[in-house]
Amino acid sequence: MKDFFSCPEESNFYSNCLENLVFKNCQKSEYVVEFGSGDGSPVINSLLRNRFDGVIHGFELNTSAWKAANSTIDEYDLGHKYIIYNSCLFDSSQPEAEYLVANPPYLPAPDNNIYMPLLFGGEDGATITNNLLSLGYPNVLLLVSSFSNPKSTIHHARSNGYWVNNFVVLPLKFGYYSSEPKVKKRIEELRKNKMAFYDGDYYFLAGVLFKKSQKSEVDLSNQLVQAMTSL
């Protein structure tokens, strides 16, 4: 097993969300900030398929993942488009950008003593996701899990002036990390309190584009809640 997160299905979904919800809407020479770049494969695959003319500044704490990402970036000569720092966005001088994107850690657990601590998303799994919505970027693309208190994320987004501009939902099977007994037990506890939604071995993962605006012509928050809680 790798010492950094690897899930081809989830990475491909994140990559498609980047392409359809971000890159297609970006203006020329746009700046994008990414939290938790991992091995960089979602962004790299998107860049190889699209004519994105901007620059993505990524932040990744896992040194092994950071090295793997930079190796692939060099291989495809993408260093002028994708720059990843071996540091945490929250601890850094946050660069200005029109978009913040992330597949943030969303595993709920009592503490971060789990198989891969960097996947810990707080006791309800939504802590880091909600923190990213507190940074004030105009547009934020996040992957939101149905077992990680998604209602709180939508409420937090609203309280910070964000509206759901667009979203895509993918059913996913519980994997190695989300099936860890400690994590699964916490997810079951959240479910009893109507803070987690899943059916058997499956949950929903949504790619959500939040747009910061005092008033939005399009707000799909209610539709997103219905989609995420229908299991």
Backbone as CSV, one residue per row, in Angstrom:
resi,resn,N_x,N_y,N_z,CA_x,CA_y,CA_z,C_x,C_y,C_z
1,MET,0.827,-1.194,0.000,0.000,0.000,0.000,0.867,1.253,0.000
2,LYS,0.485,2.251,-0.794,1.242,3.498,-0.851,1.120,4.251,0.467
3,ASP,2.129,5.106,0.739,2.068,5.900,1.961,1.391,7.245,1.731
4,PHE,0.623,7.317,0.643,-0.241,8.471,0.422,-1.515,7.986,-0.252
5,PHE,-2.565,8.788,-0.166,-3.882,8.379,-0.641,-3.873,8.072,-2.133
6,SER,-4.511,6.970,-2.485,-4.635,6.582,-3.885,-5.960,5.880,-4.102
7,CYS,-6.811,6.483,-4.929,-8.085,5.879,-5.304,-8.410,6.345,-6.723
8,PRO,-8.124,5.520,-7.732,-8.317,5.933,-9.128,-9.720,6.446,-9.429
9,GLU,-10.750,5.774,-8.894,-12.122,6.190,-9.186,-12.405,7.588,-8.638
10,GLU,-11.975,7.832,-7.402,-12.193,9.144,-6.798,-11.352,10.218,-7.483
11,SER,-10.127,9.868,-7.847,-9.252,10.826,-8.527,-9.798,11.194,-9.898
12,ASN,-10.325,10.201,-10.616,-10.911,10.477,-11.936,-12.135,11.383,-11.811
13,PHE,-12.927,11.151,-10.770,-14.106,11.987,-10.549,-13.685,13.423,-10.251
14,TYR,-12.697,13.587,-9.391,-12.181,14.928,-9.062,-11.654,15.606,-10.320
15,SER,-10.941,14.847,-11.141,-10.397,15.392,-12.381,-11.515,15.876,-13.307
16,ASN,-12.577,15.085,-13.450,-13.701,15.485,-14.298,-14.403,16.716,-13.748
17,CYS,-14.504,16.804,-12.422,-15.108,17.992,-11.798,-14.269,19.233,-12.073
18,LEU,-12.956,19.081,-12.000,-12.064,20.204,-12.306,-12.291,20.695,-13.732
19,GLU,-12.377,19.752,-14.651,-12.539,20.117,-16.056,-13.869,20.810,-16.323
20,ASN,-14.953,20.209,-15.818,-16.292,20.678,-16.175,-16.801,21.836,-15.320
21,LEU,-16.339,21.930,-14.079,-16.849,22.970,-13.180,-15.880,24.121,-12.962
22,VAL,-14.613,23.934,-13.351,-13.618,24.994,-13.124,-12.935,25.416,-14.422
23,PHE,-12.185,24.509,-15.031,-11.359,24.906,-16.165,-12.164,25.476,-17.325
24,LYS,-13.355,24.926,-17.556,-14.183,25.440,-18.656,-14.676,26.854,-18.394
25,ASN,-14.690,27.251,-17.121,-15.186,28.583,-16.759,-14.072,29.594,-16.543
26,CYS,-12.824,29.128,-16.519,-11.708,30.020,-16.224,-11.424,30.976,-17.382
27,GLN,-11.070,32.185,-17.019,-10.662,33.170,-18.003,-9.171,32.970,-18.308
28,LYS,-8.651,33.697,-19.264,-7.246,33.568,-19.639,-6.340,33.966,-18.478
29,SER,-5.288,33.182,-18.266,-4.276,33.444,-17.232,-4.871,33.485,-15.827
30,GLU,-5.865,32.673,-15.575,-6.488,32.609,-14.253,-5.574,31.865,-13.273
31,TYR,-5.684,32.249,-11.993,-4.944,31.552,-10.949,-5.905,30.662,-10.161
32,VAL,-5.444,29.452,-9.873,-6.211,28.493,-9.088,-5.338,28.017,-7.933
33,VAL,-5.924,27.905,-6.741,-5.213,27.371,-5.576,-5.813,26.014,-5.240
34,GLU,-4.952,25.035,-4.961,-5.421,23.695,-4.616,-4.932,23.303,-3.224
35,PHE,-5.859,22.850,-2.403,-5.527,22.328,-1.076,-5.416,20.810,-1.152
36,GLY,-4.298,20.257,-0.681,-4.129,18.807,-0.657,-3.992,18.210,-2.045
37,SER,-2.893,18.472,-2.711,-2.710,18.035,-4.102,-2.477,16.546,-4.240
38,GLY,-2.057,15.862,-3.166,-1.766,14.436,-3.265,-0.661,14.167,-4.266
39,ASP,-0.824,13.132,-5.083,0.196,12.838,-6.093,0.004,13.659,-7.363
40,GLY,-0.957,14.586,-7.331,-1.149,15.517,-8.439,-1.862,14.957,-9.646
41,SER,-2.198,13.670,-9.635,-2.740,13.043,-10.846,-4.053,13.649,-11.347
42,PRO,-5.002,14.041,-10.468,-6.241,14.621,-11.007,-6.004,15.893,-11.820
43,VAL,-5.193,16.797,-11.277,-4.919,18.043,-11.996,-4.079,17.773,-13.243
44,ILE,-3.066,16.927,-13.112,-2.200,16.624,-14.253,-3.008,16.022,-15.400
45,ASN,-3.868,15.059,-15.096,-4.697,14.453,-16.146,-5.612,15.488,-16.791
46,SER,-6.142,16.409,-15.982,-7.009,17.460,-16.525,-6.226,18.402,-17.427
47,LEU,-5.028,18.757,-17.015,-4.205,19.671,-17.813,-3.817,19.057,-19.149
48,LEU,-3.593,17.758,-19.144,-3.215,17.080,-20.388,-4.376,16.993,-21.373
49,ARG,-5.603,17.124,-20.863,-6.793,17.021,-21.727,-7.392,18.376,-22.075
50,ASN,-6.911,19.444,-21.425,-7.540,20.752,-21.608,-6.516,21.828,-21.947
51,ARG,-7.023,22.902,-22.499,-6.164,24.043,-22.821,-6.284,25.114,-21.740
52,PHE,-6.071,24.707,-20.518,-6.116,25.654,-19.411,-4.899,26.567,-19.492
53,ASP,-5.139,27.876,-19.484,-4.075,28.837,-19.735,-3.576,29.499,-18.451
54,GLY,-4.042,29.024,-17.296,-3.651,29.654,-16.045,-2.560,28.891,-15.320
55,VAL,-2.434,29.197,-14.023,-1.432,28.555,-13.171,-2.128,28.039,-11.915
56,ILE,-1.805,26.795,-11.534,-2.371,26.188,-10.333,-1.288,26.095,-9.271
57,HIS,-1.555,26.673,-8.123,-0.646,26.586,-6.988,-1.213,25.568,-6.002
58,GLY,-0.545,24.420,-5.878,-1.006,23.365,-4.998,-0.232,23.315,-3.695
59,PHE,-0.884,22.794,-2.649,-0.259,22.648,-1.333,-0.485,21.210,-0.861
60,GLU,0.609,20.534,-0.497,0.538,19.133,-0.083,1.516,18.871,1.066
61,LEU,1.000,18.363,2.188,1.823,18.092,3.365,2.611,16.796,3.263
62,ASN,2.047,15.780,2.619,2.693,14.474,2.533,3.881,14.558,1.580
63,THR,5.091,14.412,2.126,6.302,14.582,1.320,6.401,13.552,0.200
64,SER,5.991,12.312,0.467,6.033,11.274,-0.571,5.114,11.620,-1.730
65,ALA,3.910,12.089,-1.403,2.966,12.482,-2.444,3.496,13.684,-3.221
66,TRP,4.068,14.632,-2.497,4.624,15.843,-3.122,5.732,15.484,-4.110
67,LYS,6.619,14.570,-3.718,7.706,14.144,-4.601,7.158,13.426,-5.827
68,ALA,6.173,12.559,-5.618,5.568,11.837,-6.738,4.908,12.806,-7.721
69,ALA,4.221,13.801,-7.171,3.554,14.795,-8.021,4.553,15.575,-8.854
70,ASN,5.627,16.038,-8.223,6.611,16.837,-8.950,7.360,16.021,-9.987
71,SER,7.531,14.734,-9.717,8.170,13.868,-10.701,7.319,13.778,-11.968
72,THR,5.989,13.634,-11.782,5.089,13.539,-12.933,4.969,14.886,-13.640
73,ILE,4.949,15.952,-12.866,4.908,17.306,-13.449,6.115,17.522,-14.350
74,ASP,7.296,17.116,-13.888,8.511,17.253,-14.696,8.447,16.371,-15.942
75,GLU,7.900,15.164,-15.771,7.812,14.223,-16.887,6.997,14.803,-18.045
76,TYR,5.924,15.518,-17.711,5.045,16.070,-18.741,5.308,17.557,-19.006
77,ASP,6.374,18.071,-18.426,6.772,19.471,-18.653,5.628,20.440,-18.337
78,LEU,5.056,20.275,-17.136,3.927,21.111,-16.728,4.302,22.072,-15.601
79,GLY,5.601,22.220,-15.356,6.054,23.058,-14.251,5.645,24.516,-14.356
80,HIS,5.318,24.982,-15.552,4.890,26.366,-15.730,3.397,26.536,-15.449
81,LYS,2.681,25.410,-15.327,1.238,25.473,-15.091,0.825,24.959,-13.721
82,TYR,1.644,24.083,-13.144,1.262,23.415,-11.889,2.455,23.432,-10.943
83,ILE,2.340,24.208,-9.881,3.412,24.363,-8.896,2.884,23.884,-7.548
84,ILE,3.546,22.885,-6.971,3.084,22.324,-5.699,4.116,22.579,-4.602
85,TYR,3.636,23.081,-3.460,4.490,23.367,-2.322,4.296,22.283,-1.255
86,ASN,5.380,21.879,-0.632,5.329,20.867,0.429,5.002,21.558,1.754
87,SER,3.800,22.108,1.832,3.352,22.848,3.018,1.828,22.866,3.051
88,CYS,1.281,23.373,4.138,-0.165,23.431,4.303,-0.690,24.808,3.912
89,LEU,-1.750,24.831,3.167,-2.348,26.100,2.738,-2.722,26.968,3.932
90,PHE,-3.255,26.359,4.981,-3.698,27.132,6.140,-2.534,27.814,6.859
91,ASP,-1.334,27.245,6.728,-0.164,27.789,7.406,0.673,28.678,6.505
92,SER,0.230,28.878,5.279,1.021,29.613,4.296,0.403,30.982,4.009
93,SER,1.190,31.812,3.340,0.643,33.068,2.821,-0.237,32.697,1.637
94,GLN,-1.527,32.753,1.839,-2.453,32.238,0.833,-2.442,33.105,-0.428
95,PRO,-2.080,32.506,-1.553,-2.040,33.280,-2.800,-3.435,33.686,-3.254
96,GLU,-3.512,34.827,-3.903,-4.790,35.276,-4.443,-5.141,34.432,-5.668
97,ALA,-6.411,34.115,-5.798,-6.870,33.315,-6.933,-8.381,33.438,-7.044
98,GLU,-8.892,33.164,-8.223,-10.338,33.180,-8.433,-10.985,31.892,-7.957
99,TYR,-10.206,30.804,-7.953,-10.743,29.498,-7.574,-9.869,28.822,-6.522
100,LEU,-10.527,28.213,-5.553,-9.895,27.280,-4.626,-10.502,25.918,-4.909
101,VAL,-9.679,24.900,-5.089,-10.184,23.562,-5.386,-9.577,22.561,-4.415
102,ALA,-10.324,21.501,-4.111,-9.803,20.490,-3.185,-10.665,19.241,-3.164
103,ASN,-10.004,18.124,-2.980,-10.650,16.897,-2.529,-10.167,16.751,-1.088
104,PRO,-10.827,17.424,-0.160,-10.284,17.540,1.197,-10.446,16.260,2.010
105,PRO,-9.650,16.087,3.064,-9.830,14.948,3.971,-11.238,14.980,4.565
106,TYR,-11.958,13.844,4.489,-13.343,13.879,4.976,-13.716,12.664,5.830
107,LEU,-12.712,11.917,6.317,-13.034,10.766,7.165,-13.360,11.223,8.581
108,PRO,-14.540,10.872,9.087,-14.883,11.215,10.468,-14.315,10.177,11.441
109,ALA,-13.861,10.649,12.581,-13.319,9.757,13.619,-13.171,10.567,14.903
110,PRO,-13.057,9.904,16.052,-12.889,10.631,17.316,-11.571,11.404,17.367
111,ASP,-10.535,10.919,16.635,-9.231,11.578,16.593,-8.518,11.141,15.318
112,ASN,-7.307,11.631,15.103,-6.605,11.342,13.850,-5.729,10.091,13.907
113,ASN,-5.923,9.267,14.931,-5.191,8.015,15.032,-5.877,6.949,14.182
114,ILE,-5.794,7.134,12.862,-6.419,6.227,11.899,-5.350,5.757,10.913
115,TYR,-5.726,4.864,9.985,-4.757,4.283,9.056,-3.894,5.357,8.399
116,MET,-4.534,6.417,7.910,-3.801,7.522,7.286,-4.276,8.828,7.920
117,PRO,-3.526,9.338,8.905,-3.954,10.515,9.673,-4.294,11.744,8.831
118,LEU,-3.630,11.921,7.691,-3.893,13.099,6.869,-5.263,13.049,6.186
119,LEU,-5.966,11.911,6.305,-7.325,11.822,5.750,-8.384,12.158,6.799
120,PHE,-7.958,12.484,8.000,-8.877,12.812,9.101,-9.555,14.150,8.838
121,GLY,-10.891,14.133,8.841,-11.648,15.356,8.561,-12.359,15.924,9.770
122,GLY,-11.919,15.539,10.971,-12.594,16.007,12.178,-13.613,14.983,12.651
123,GLU,-14.232,15.248,13.777,-15.157,14.282,14.368,-16.356,13.983,13.477
124,ASP,-16.774,14.963,12.678,-17.897,14.714,11.769,-17.458,14.631,10.311
125,GLY,-16.166,14.723,10.073,-15.634,14.630,8.724,-15.696,15.905,7.912
126,ALA,-16.373,16.935,8.430,-16.595,18.160,7.650,-15.714,19.330,8.075
127,THR,-14.865,19.131,9.064,-14.115,20.249,9.636,-13.231,20.963,8.615
128,ILE,-12.398,20.216,7.910,-11.488,20.852,6.948,-12.263,21.422,5.772
129,THR,-13.271,20.691,5.321,-14.125,21.183,4.234,-14.716,22.544,4.595
130,ASN,-15.242,22.640,5.802,-15.851,23.901,6.235,-14.809,24.992,6.427
131,ASN,-13.616,24.627,6.896,-12.544,25.606,7.059,-12.135,26.211,5.720
132,LEU,-12.150,25.393,4.677,-11.799,25.900,3.347,-12.829,26.920,2.868
133,LEU,-14.069,26.756,3.297,-15.120,27.712,2.921,-15.069,28.978,3.769
134,SER,-14.095,29.059,4.656,-13.923,30.257,5.487,-12.767,31.133,4.985
135,LEU,-12.102,30.712,3.902,-10.924,31.443,3.411,-11.275,32.603,2.492
136,GLY,-12.518,32.638,1.999,-12.973,33.807,1.251,-12.704,33.812,-0.235
137,TYR,-12.280,32.702,-0.816,-12.056,32.686,-2.261,-13.386,32.831,-3.002
138,PRO,-13.405,33.532,-4.140,-14.667,33.798,-4.857,-15.398,32.536,-5.290
139,ASN,-14.649,31.527,-5.729,-15.234,30.274,-6.186,-14.492,29.121,-5.517
140,VAL,-15.241,28.149,-5.012,-14.622,27.023,-4.314,-15.228,25.716,-4.823
141,LEU,-14.371,24.847,-5.380,-14.802,23.512,-5.793,-14.324,22.517,-4.748
142,LEU,-15.263,21.787,-4.140,-14.933,20.809,-3.119,-15.638,19.493,-3.404
143,LEU,-14.982,18.394,-3.052,-15.661,17.114,-3.029,-16.252,16.950,-1.639
144,VAL,-17.547,16.694,-1.579,-18.287,16.614,-0.315,-18.878,15.224,-0.180
145,SER,-18.606,14.564,0.954,-19.080,13.199,1.186,-20.426,13.194,1.902
146,SER,-21.280,12.244,1.519,-22.595,12.162,2.156,-22.521,11.615,3.579
147,PHE,-21.392,11.004,3.957,-21.281,10.509,5.336,-20.500,11.459,6.238
148,SER,-20.242,12.674,5.746,-19.446,13.639,6.503,-20.227,14.920,6.790
149,ASN,-21.420,14.745,7.336,-22.265,15.875,7.738,-22.418,16.919,6.627
150,PRO,-22.897,16.511,5.454,-22.992,17.449,4.327,-23.920,18.629,4.576
151,LYS,-24.954,18.430,5.392,-25.863,19.551,5.679,-25.128,20.696,6.374
152,SER,-24.187,20.355,7.262,-23.439,21.401,7.969,-22.576,22.192,6.999
153,THR,-22.046,21.507,5.991,-21.200,22.188,5.000,-22.014,23.183,4.187
154,ILE,-23.193,22.779,3.775,-24.041,23.690,2.999,-24.480,24.875,3.866
155,HIS,-24.799,24.611,5.120,-25.168,25.686,6.043,-23.990,26.619,6.274
156,HIS,-22.797,26.052,6.465,-21.601,26.863,6.682,-21.300,27.716,5.447
157,ALA,-21.480,27.125,4.274,-21.252,27.873,3.042,-22.190,29.078,2.963
158,ARG,-23.462,28.841,3.252,-24.442,29.932,3.228,-24.050,31.058,4.192
159,SER,-23.611,30.667,5.404,-23.261,31.674,6.418,-22.023,32.471,6.018
160,ASN,-21.244,31.943,5.069,-20.055,32.649,4.577,-20.285,33.284,3.206
161,GLY,-21.556,33.370,2.808,-21.892,34.070,1.571,-21.764,33.258,0.307
162,TYR,-21.732,31.914,0.421,-21.616,31.057,-0.760,-22.951,30.429,-1.127
163,TRP,-23.128,30.236,-2.427,-24.286,29.538,-2.963,-23.799,28.351,-3.778
164,VAL,-24.595,27.324,-3.863,-24.247,26.174,-4.698,-24.565,26.533,-6.137
165,ASN,-23.515,26.694,-6.932,-23.679,27.101,-8.326,-23.883,25.911,-9.251
166,ASN,-23.208,24.787,-8.911,-23.332,23.583,-9.743,-22.801,22.393,-8.949
167,PHE,-23.230,21.201,-9.307,-22.693,20.020,-8.626,-22.899,18.774,-9.478
168,VAL,-22.074,17.769,-9.195,-22.152,16.454,-9.823,-22.033,15.423,-8.709
169,VAL,-22.827,14.343,-8.775,-22.824,13.342,-7.707,-22.409,11.981,-8.252
170,LEU,-21.551,11.305,-7.487,-21.076,9.970,-7.849,-21.308,8.993,-6.697
171,PRO,-21.953,7.846,-6.931,-22.042,6.820,-5.883,-20.705,6.089,-5.795
172,LEU,-20.210,5.932,-4.577,-18.924,5.270,-4.358,-19.074,4.171,-3.320
173,LYS,-18.294,3.125,-3.466,-18.290,2.055,-2.485,-17.282,2.378,-1.389
174,PHE,-17.627,2.060,-0.149,-16.688,2.259,0.947,-15.382,1.538,0.618
175,GLY,-14.272,2.244,0.828,-12.972,1.683,0.507,-12.189,1.292,1.748
176,TYR,-10.904,1.089,1.558,-10.023,0.632,2.640,-10.047,1.591,3.822
177,TYR,-9.907,2.876,3.553,-9.800,3.871,4.632,-11.147,4.147,5.291
178,SER,-12.202,4.249,4.499,-13.518,4.534,5.068,-14.131,3.318,5.745
179,SER,-13.567,2.120,5.482,-14.070,0.905,6.127,-13.296,0.547,7.392
180,GLU,-12.280,1.323,7.729,-11.558,1.073,8.981,-12.568,1.055,10.130
181,PRO,-12.543,0.052,10.990,-13.560,-0.083,12.046,-13.797,1.194,12.848
182,LYS,-12.751,1.878,13.201,-12.882,3.104,13.994,-13.644,4.178,13.225
183,VAL,-13.348,4.282,11.937,-14.019,5.272,11.083,-15.462,4.858,10.837
184,LYS,-15.673,3.586,10.505,-17.022,3.108,10.189,-17.953,3.238,11.397
185,LYS,-17.409,2.992,12.585,-18.216,3.131,13.794,-18.670,4.577,13.964
186,ARG,-17.757,5.514,13.694,-18.110,6.935,13.818,-19.144,7.332,12.766
187,ILE,-19.021,6.791,11.573,-19.998,7.077,10.516,-21.378,6.564,10.925
188,GLU,-21.417,5.382,11.551,-22.687,4.830,12.018,-23.311,5.716,13.092
189,GLU,-22.467,6.275,13.971,-22.963,7.175,15.010,-23.541,8.446,14.384
190,LEU,-22.865,8.955,13.381,-23.347,10.156,12.691,-24.672,9.875,11.986
191,ARG,-24.793,8.671,11.449,-26.026,8.310,10.753,-27.220,8.333,11.704
192,LYS,-27.017,7.848,12.916,-28.089,7.838,13.910,-28.560,9.249,14.232
193,ASN,-27.645,10.212,14.092,-27.976,11.614,14.357,-28.308,12.384,13.071
194,LYS,-28.548,11.621,11.992,-28.903,12.205,10.691,-27.853,13.190,10.192
195,MET,-26.580,12.819,10.434,-25.455,13.630,9.974,-24.621,12.875,8.933
196,ALA,-24.986,11.605,8.689,-24.317,10.793,7.671,-25.380,10.016,6.907
197,PHE,-25.142,9.866,5.600,-26.126,9.217,4.743,-25.412,8.221,3.823
198,TYR,-25.819,6.960,3.899,-25.258,5.923,3.051,-26.218,4.743,3.036
199,ASP,-25.989,3.831,2.121,-26.853,2.661,2.002,-25.975,1.433,1.788
200,GLY,-25.913,0.573,2.788,-25.074,-0.613,2.669,-23.610,-0.247,2.522
201,ASP,-23.021,-0.630,1.406,-21.604,-0.368,1.151,-21.373,0.896,0.332
202,TYR,-22.436,1.663,0.063,-22.299,2.806,-0.835,-22.655,4.138,-0.161
203,TYR,-21.951,5.163,-0.604,-22.248,6.540,-0.185,-22.141,7.434,-1.419
204,PHE,-22.509,8.675,-1.285,-22.409,9.624,-2.387,-21.222,10.558,-2.170
205,LEU,-20.521,10.861,-3.245,-19.496,11.895,-3.242,-19.913,12.932,-4.271
206,ALA,-19.991,14.174,-3.848,-20.433,15.242,-4.746,-19.301,16.228,-5.013
207,GLY,-19.146,16.573,-6.271,-18.265,17.675,-6.632,-19.123,18.926,-6.673
208,VAL,-18.852,19.867,-5.764,-19.732,21.031,-5.593,-18.970,22.324,-5.866
209,LEU,-19.518,23.146,-6.739,-18.951,24.464,-6.990,-19.735,25.494,-6.195
210,PHE,-19.073,26.064,-5.184,-19.663,27.125,-4.376,-19.213,28.472,-4.932
211,LYS,-20.154,29.375,-5.069,-19.844,30.705,-5.608,-20.181,31.759,-4.565
212,LYS,-19.245,32.645,-4.297,-19.438,33.678,-3.280,-20.139,34.880,-3.909
213,SER,-21.302,35.193,-3.358,-22.081,36.300,-3.901,-23.143,36.698,-2.896
214,GLN,-23.446,37.994,-2.842,-24.503,38.443,-1.946,-25.860,37.926,-2.409
215,LYS,-25.992,37.775,-3.717,-27.228,37.256,-4.274,-26.889,36.438,-5.510
216,SER,-27.413,35.248,-5.579,-27.122,34.372,-6.702,-28.380,34.103,-7.515
217,GLU,-28.229,34.146,-8.828,-29.352,33.816,-9.682,-29.651,32.321,-9.638
218,VAL,-28.628,31.532,-9.366,-28.774,30.080,-9.307,-28.294,29.583,-7.955
219,ASP,-29.146,28.925,-7.221,-28.754,28.294,-5.962,-29.340,26.889,-5.932
220,LEU,-28.450,25.909,-6.009,-28.876,24.516,-6.072,-28.716,23.810,-4.732
221,SER,-28.689,24.575,-3.644,-28.461,23.993,-2.320,-29.496,22.940,-1.970
222,ASN,-30.771,23.245,-2.188,-31.825,22.286,-1.839,-31.729,21.012,-2.653
223,GLN,-31.409,21.164,-3.944,-31.260,19.986,-4.791,-30.070,19.142,-4.345
224,LEU,-28.997,19.820,-3.918,-27.822,19.092,-3.443,-28.130,18.317,-2.172
225,VAL,-28.836,18.949,-1.242,-29.220,18.265,-0.011,-30.054,17.031,-0.323
226,GLN,-31.013,17.173,-1.213,-31.862,16.037,-1.581,-31.039,14.912,-2.203
227,ALA,-30.089,15.278,-3.053,-29.269,14.264,-3.705,-28.368,13.533,-2.715
228,MET,-27.816,14.275,-1.746,-26.867,13.689,-0.804,-27.534,12.875,0.294
229,THR,-28.804,13.143,0.563,-29.484,12.480,1.681,-30.507,11.445,1.218
230,SER,-30.478,11.105,-0.071,-31.499,10.203,-0.609,-31.187,8.729,-0.392
231,LEU,-30.018,8.422,0.170,-29.678,7.022,0.426,-30.398,6.473,1.643
